Amino acid sequence: MRDRMLGQAQGDDDNDEVVQTPRHDENKARRTKGPGGDDELRRAIEESKRSLAAEQARGAEDADLARAIKLSEEEEARRKATLTDSGSLFDEP
């Protein structure tokens, strides 16, 4: 594991040559970007935060709507049960 973290080839204890992985190249490219890259990254992070907040708000609205529908259905079932019970009282001679 230590060898992998250092970027050394596995299985070659005699080989001290460092093998660069694509991750090293990506990190180097990120570090060598100009100041515009930082602004772009910051804008992307802010947009990501805004979209997450919007998704969470929609999720909360969906949960509220589902709760309202369920309560409405329960109320309708109680109303029907009450009408059925009160109607049977009048049907008896």
N, C-alpha and C positions, 0 to 999 in steps of 0.2 A: 504494500500500500504506500509505503514511504517513497518507493521508486516512482509509482504513478503520480504522486503528488509533486515530485521533483521533475517529472517529465522524462524520466529515464526509461529506456526500453526494458521490457520485462524479459526475464530469463537470461539476460546477458550480464552476469556479475562482473565480467572482465571489461565490458564495454562501458566507458564513462561518458560516451557521447550523449548529449541531451537531445531528445527528440521533441520537436515542437508539435503540439496538437493544434487543431483548428481553434480551440478555445483560447489559446495564447494569442493567436493571430487576431481573433475578434476583439479581445481585450486591448490589444495594441492599437487596433484601428479606432476603437472608441476613445482611447487616450490621445491619439494624434489628431482628432477632429479639431477644427477651429472653434472659436467662440460661438459661431452660429449653431453648432451641434448641440451645445448646452441649452440654447434657447428652444431649439426644436424638441429636445428631450423634455424640457420643462413643460412645453405646451402639450406634448403627448400625455404626460403624466396628469396634468390638469384636466384634459379632455377625458381621460380614463376615469378620474375621480367623479367628474360630472355625470358621465354615463352610468357609473355604478350607483350614484345617488338617485338618478332617474329610474333605474331598474328597481331599486329598493322601494321607491315611492309607488311604482306600479304594482309591485308585489303586495304592498300594504293595502292599496286600493282593492286589489283582487281579493285579498283575505276579508276585507270589510264587506265587499259585495257578496261573497259567499256566505258570510255570517248573516247578512241581512236576508238573503234568499232563504236560508235555513229557518230563521226565526219566522219569516212570513209563512212558510209552509207549515210550521208547527202551529202557528196561530190559526191558519185555515183549517187544519185538522181538528183543533179544539172547537172551533166554531161549528163545523159540521157535526161533531159529536154532540154538542149542546143542542143543536137543532133536532137531531135524531132522537135524543133523549126526551126533549120537551114535546116533540110531536107524538111520541108514543103515549104520553099521559092523556092527551086529548082523544086518542083513538079508543080508549077503553070505555065501555058503557057504564 
